[in-house]
Amino acid sequence: MDYVHIINYIFYFFCFPFFSLADLSANESTDRSIDLHEIKGCPANSNCGEESGKRYLLWKEQINKIRTNNTSSSSSSSSSSSSSSSSSSSASASKSYIKLEEFRKQHGIPIEFWIKGELAKELSSQVVTWDSPCSEHFKDRNDPNKKIQSAEAFIKNTINLNKNIILKPVLIEYADGLIETYYLSSSDNPQYLHKNDIVILKEIDGIYFNLHVSSNGNWEINSPYYKDAKIEKTEKIEDENIEVVCPDTLTNYFNKNINKNNFYRYYYCKKIKDLSSKQNYAKKDSKKNKKNKNKDKNKNNIEQIREFISLIPKACI
């Protein structure tokens, strides 16, 4: 009997903590940013101050309000016809991006980038940091002032942004040989061009919006709908951006003007479509159609979309 008691005791001693953790995790909130950080609102496992935590809470509150409004709109239109339901979803998306654009103007939106340790300390009240996943960034791990870290902050645009904040520079070579540089979040890639802006389709908790980025640093949040074009079509456009060999003009410009300190270890090039050119063709051809009444010719011209070459760098694989 003594052996039985000993075995039961050992079983209880080793297994009880696992049962306790399982019960605890079942009752925990799924919000990692609140439960897994000592400062409310801060992202999990980050170096984050109270001021940043408050910004994240404001951002989350705004997102939750938009989600609630969109859900209410969808529910109210569920009993209506498909056409009215479609217009209702488009209207909901319109309201979503307007609210997000208002938030961006006032507070900024969370954007990922890289930062050196010395500047991270200086901007600790505004910037949230993690260890970088890039092995190259750990060469100076013994010197915290030189170590490169992954970071995130609420940024309104890149005009007059601290030069030591390292964003992803994307180069576009236009038909006249002009090369423009656009600074994106380190996690973003260009999807298409619209009126000389790079457009990025972003999704946060089921809320879609387009972030327009100009070469002069201006940003604008816009609707993910263009002339009732669905989000799926926008994603398909990105898939059609074919990877190509980088032209010497782009690589030389990149190495000479952007990557002087060899921070970006890799780069690749892709074709990028200018969707605004399709609209321009459509306007011109509609006038031509009135004169010539040549529907077939008009249809072919509308499908013409200009393409340019973009160079996209990477800090690591």
Secondary structure as a PSIPRED ss2 file (coil, helix, strand):
# PSIPRED VFORMAT (PSIPRED V4.0)

   1 M C   1.000  0.000  0.000
   2 D H   0.000  1.000  0.000
   3 Y H   0.000  1.000  0.000
   4 V H   0.000  1.000  0.000
   5 H H   0.000  1.000  0.000
   6 I H   0.000  1.000  0.000
   7 I H   0.000  1.000  0.000
   8 N H   0.000  1.000  0.000
   9 Y H   0.000  1.000  0.000
  10 I H   0.000  1.000  0.000
  11 F H   0.000  1.000  0.000
  12 Y H   0.000  1.000  0.000
  13 F H   0.000  1.000  0.000
  14 F H   0.000  1.000  0.000
  15 C H   0.000  1.000  0.000
  16 F H   0.000  1.000  0.000
  17 P H   0.000  1.000  0.000
  18 F H   0.000  1.000  0.000
  19 F H   0.000  1.000  0.000
  20 S H   0.000  1.000  0.000
  21 L H   0.000  1.000  0.000
  22 A H   0.000  1.000  0.000
  23 D H   0.000  1.000  0.000
  24 L H   0.000  1.000  0.000
  25 S H   0.000  1.000  0.000
  26 A H   0.000  1.000  0.000
  27 N H   0.000  1.000  0.000
  28 E C   1.000  0.000  0.000
  29 S C   1.000  0.000  0.000
  30 T C   1.000  0.000  0.000
  31 D C   1.000  0.000  0.000
  32 R H   0.000  1.000  0.000
  33 S H   0.000  1.000  0.000
  34 I H   0.000  1.000  0.000
  35 D H   0.000  1.000  0.000
  36 L C   1.000  0.000  0.000
  37 H C   1.000  0.000  0.000
  38 E C   1.000  0.000  0.000
  39 I C   1.000  0.000  0.000
  40 K C   1.000  0.000  0.000
  41 G C   1.000  0.000  0.000
  42 C C   1.000  0.000  0.000
  43 P C   1.000  0.000  0.000
  44 A C   1.000  0.000  0.000
  45 N C   1.000  0.000  0.000
  46 S C   1.000  0.000  0.000
  47 N E   0.000  0.000  1.000
  48 C C   1.000  0.000  0.000
  49 G C   1.000  0.000  0.000
  50 E H   0.000  1.000  0.000
  51 E H   0.000  1.000  0.000
  52 S H   0.000  1.000  0.000
  53 G H   0.000  1.000  0.000
  54 K H   0.000  1.000  0.000
  55 R H   0.000  1.000  0.000
  56 Y H   0.000  1.000  0.000
  57 L H   0.000  1.000  0.000
  58 L H   0.000  1.000  0.000
  59 W H   0.000  1.000  0.000
  60 K H   0.000  1.000  0.000
  61 E H   0.000  1.000  0.000
  62 Q H   0.000  1.000  0.000
  63 I H   0.000  1.000  0.000
  64 N H   0.000  1.000  0.000
  65 K H   0.000  1.000  0.000
  66 I H   0.000  1.000  0.000
  67 R H   0.000  1.000  0.000
  68 T H   0.000  1.000  0.000
  69 N H   0.000  1.000  0.000
  70 N H   0.000  1.000  0.000
  71 T H   0.000  1.000  0.000
  72 S H   0.000  1.000  0.000
  73 S H   0.000  1.000  0.000
  74 S H   0.000  1.000  0.000
  75 S H   0.000  1.000  0.000
  76 S H   0.000  1.000  0.000
  77 S H   0.000  1.000  0.000
  78 S C   1.000  0.000  0.000
  79 S C   1.000  0.000  0.000
  80 S C   1.000  0.000  0.000
  81 S C   1.000  0.000  0.000
  82 S H   0.000  1.000  0.000
  83 S H   0.000  1.000  0.000
  84 S H   0.000  1.000  0.000
  85 S H   0.000  1.000  0.000
  86 S H   0.000  1.000  0.000
  87 S H   0.000  1.000  0.000
  88 S H   0.000  1.000  0.000
  89 S H   0.000  1.000  0.000
  90 S H   0.000  1.000  0.000
  91 A H   0.000  1.000  0.000
  92 S H   0.000  1.000  0.000
  93 A H   0.000  1.000  0.000
  94 S H   0.000  1.000  0.000
  95 K H   0.000  1.000  0.000
  96 S H   0.000  1.000  0.000
  97 Y H   0.000  1.000  0.000
  98 I H   0.000  1.000  0.000
  99 K H   0.000  1.000  0.000
 100 L H   0.000  1.000  0.000
 101 E H   0.000  1.000  0.000
 102 E H   0.000  1.000  0.000
 103 F H   0.000  1.000  0.000
 104 R H   0.000  1.000  0.000
 105 K H   0.000  1.000  0.000
 106 Q H   0.000  1.000  0.000
 107 H H   0.000  1.000  0.000
 108 G C   1.000  0.000  0.000
 109 I E   0.000  0.000  1.000
 110 P E   0.000  0.000  1.000
 111 I E   0.000  0.000  1.000
 112 E E   0.000  0.000  1.000
 113 F E   0.000  0.000  1.000
 114 W E   0.000  0.000  1.000
 115 I E   0.000  0.000  1.000
 116 K E   0.000  0.000  1.000
 117 G H   0.000  1.000  0.000
 118 E H   0.000  1.000  0.000
 119 L H   0.000  1.000  0.000
 120 A H   0.000  1.000  0.000
 121 K H   0.000  1.000  0.000
 122 E H   0.000  1.000  0.000
 123 L C   1.000  0.000  0.000
 124 S C   1.000  0.000  0.000
 125 S C   1.000  0.000  0.000
 126 Q C   1.000  0.000  0.000
 127 V C   1.000  0.000  0.000
 128 V E   0.000  0.000  1.000
 129 T E   0.000  0.000  1.000
 130 W E   0.000  0.000  1.000
 131 D E   0.000  0.000  1.000
 132 S C   1.000  0.000  0.000
 133 P C   1.000  0.000  0.000
 134 C C   1.000  0.000  0.000
 135 S H   0.000  1.000  0.000
 136 E H   0.000  1.000  0.000
 137 H H   0.000  1.000  0.000
 138 F H   0.000  1.000  0.000
 139 K C   1.000  0.000  0.000
 140 D C   1.000  0.000  0.000
 141 R C   1.000  0.000  0.000
 142 N C   1.000  0.000  0.000
 143 D C   1.000  0.000  0.000
 144 P C   1.000  0.000  0.000
 145 N C   1.000  0.000  0.000
 146 K C   1.000  0.000  0.000
 147 K C   1.000  0.000  0.000
 148 I E   0.000  0.000  1.000
 149 Q E   0.000  0.000  1.000
 150 S E   0.000  0.000  1.000
 151 A E   0.000  0.000  1.000
 152 E E   0.000  0.000  1.000
 153 A E   0.000  0.000  1.000
 154 F E   0.000  0.000  1.000
 155 I E   0.000  0.000  1.000
 156 K C   1.000  0.000  0.000
 157 N C   1.000  0.000  0.000
 158 T C   1.000  0.000  0.000
 159 I C   1.000  0.000  0.000
 160 N C   1.000  0.000  0.000
 161 L C   1.000  0.000  0.000
 162 N C   1.000  0.000  0.000
 163 K C   1.000  0.000  0.000
 164 N C   1.000  0.000  0.000
 165 I C   1.000  0.000  0.000
 166 I E   0.000  0.000  1.000
 167 L C   1.000  0.000  0.000
 168 K E   0.000  0.000  1.000
 169 P E   0.000  0.000  1.000
 170 V E   0.000  0.000  1.000
 171 L E   0.000  0.000  1.000
 172 I E   0.000  0.000  1.000
 173 E E   0.000  0.000  1.000
 174 Y C   1.000  0.000  0.000
 175 A C   1.000  0.000  0.000
 176 D C   1.000  0.000  0.000
 177 G C   1.000  0.000  0.000
 178 L C   1.000  0.000  0.000
 179 I E   0.000  0.000  1.000
 180 E E   0.000  0.000  1.000
 181 T E   0.000  0.000  1.000
 182 Y E   0.000  0.000  1.000
 183 Y E   0.000  0.000  1.000
 184 L E   0.000  0.000  1.000
 185 S C   1.000  0.000  0.000
 186 S C   1.000  0.000  0.000
 187 S C   1.000  0.000  0.000
 188 D C   1.000  0.000  0.000
 189 N C   1.000  0.000  0.000
 190 P C   1.000  0.000  0.000
 191 Q C   1.000  0.000  0.000
 192 Y E   0.000  0.000  1.000
 193 L E   0.000  0.000  1.000
 194 H E   0.000  0.000  1.000
 195 K C   1.000  0.000  0.000
 196 N C   1.000  0.000  0.000
 197 D E   0.000  0.000  1.000
 198 I E   0.000  0.000  1.000
 199 V E   0.000  0.000  1.000
 200 I E   0.000  0.000  1.000
 201 L E   0.000  0.000  1.000
 202 K E   0.000  0.000  1.000
 203 E E   0.000  0.000  1.000
 204 I E   0.000  0.000  1.000
 205 D C   1.000  0.000  0.000
 206 G C   1.000  0.000  0.000
 207 I E   0.000  0.000  1.000
 208 Y E   0.000  0.000  1.000
 209 F E   0.000  0.000  1.000
 210 N E   0.000  0.000  1.000
 211 L E   0.000  0.000  1.000
 212 H E   0.000  0.000  1.000
 213 V E   0.000  0.000  1.000
 214 S C   1.000  0.000  0.000
 215 S C   1.000  0.000  0.000
 216 N C   1.000  0.000  0.000
 217 G C   1.000  0.000  0.000
 218 N C   1.000  0.000  0.000
 219 W E   0.000  0.000  1.000
 220 E E   0.000  0.000  1.000
 221 I E   0.000  0.000  1.000
 222 N E   0.000  0.000  1.000
 223 S C   1.000  0.000  0.000
 224 P C   1.000  0.000  0.000
 225 Y C   1.000  0.000  0.000
 226 Y E   0.000  0.000  1.000
 227 K C   1.000  0.000  0.000
 228 D C   1.000  0.000  0.000
 229 A E   0.000  0.000  1.000
 230 K C   1.000  0.000  0.000
 231 I H   0.000  1.000  0.000
 232 E H   0.000  1.000  0.000
 233 K H   0.000  1.000  0.000
 234 T H   0.000  1.000  0.000
 235 E H   0.000  1.000  0.000
 236 K H   0.000  1.000  0.000
 237 I H   0.000  1.000  0.000
 238 E H   0.000  1.000  0.000
 239 D H   0.000  1.000  0.000
 240 E C   1.000  0.000  0.000
 241 N C   1.000  0.000  0.000
 242 I C   1.000  0.000  0.000
 243 E E   0.000  0.000  1.000
 244 V E   0.000  0.000  1.000
 245 V C   1.000  0.000  0.000
 246 C C   1.000  0.000  0.000
 247 P C   1.000  0.000  0.000
 248 D H   0.000  1.000  0.000
 249 T H   0.000  1.000  0.000
 250 L H   0.000  1.000  0.000
 251 T H   0.000  1.000  0.000
 252 N H   0.000  1.000  0.000
 253 Y H   0.000  1.000  0.000
 254 F H   0.000  1.000  0.000
 255 N H   0.000  1.000  0.000
 256 K H   0.000  1.000  0.000
 257 N H   0.000  1.000  0.000
 258 I H   0.000  1.000  0.000
 259 N C   1.000  0.000  0.000
 260 K C   1.000  0.000  0.000
 261 N C   1.000  0.000  0.000
 262 N C   1.000  0.000  0.000
 263 F C   1.000  0.000  0.000
 264 Y C   1.000  0.000  0.000
 265 R C   1.000  0.000  0.000
 266 Y E   0.000  0.000  1.000
 267 Y E   0.000  0.000  1.000
 268 Y E   0.000  0.000  1.000
 269 C E   0.000  0.000  1.000
 270 K E   0.000  0.000  1.000
 271 K E   0.000  0.000  1.000
 272 I E   0.000  0.000  1.000
 273 K E   0.000  0.000  1.000
 274 D E   0.000  0.000  1.000
 275 L H   0.000  1.000  0.000
 276 S H   0.000  1.000  0.000
 277 S H   0.000  1.000  0.000
 278 K H   0.000  1.000  0.000
 279 Q H   0.000  1.000  0.000
 280 N H   0.000  1.000  0.000
 281 Y H   0.000  1.000  0.000
 282 A H   0.000  1.000  0.000
 283 K H   0.000  1.000  0.000
 284 K H   0.000  1.000  0.000
 285 D H   0.000  1.000  0.000
 286 S H   0.000  1.000  0.000
 287 K H   0.000  1.000  0.000
 288 K H   0.000  1.000  0.000
 289 N H   0.000  1.000  0.000
 290 K H   0.000  1.000  0.000
 291 K H   0.000  1.000  0.000
 292 N H   0.000  1.000  0.000
 293 K C   1.000  0.000  0.000
 294 N C   1.000  0.000  0.000
 295 K H   0.000  1.000  0.000
 296 D H   0.000  1.000  0.000
 297 K H   0.000  1.000  0.000
 298 N H   0.000  1.000  0.000
 299 K H   0.000  1.000  0.000
 300 N H   0.000  1.000  0.000
 301 N H   0.000  1.000  0.000
 302 I H   0.000  1.000  0.000
 303 E C   1.000  0.000  0.000
 304 Q C   1.000  0.000  0.000
 305 I C   1.000  0.000  0.000
 306 R E   0.000  0.000  1.000
 307 E E   0.000  0.000  1.000
 308 F E   0.000  0.000  1.000
 309 I E   0.000  0.000  1.000
 310 S E   0.000  0.000  1.000
 311 L E   0.000  0.000  1.000
 312 I E   0.000  0.000  1.000
 313 P E   0.000  0.000  1.000
 314 K E   0.000  0.000  1.000
 315 A C   1.000  0.000  0.000
 316 C C   1.000  0.000  0.000
 317 I C   1.000  0.000  0.000
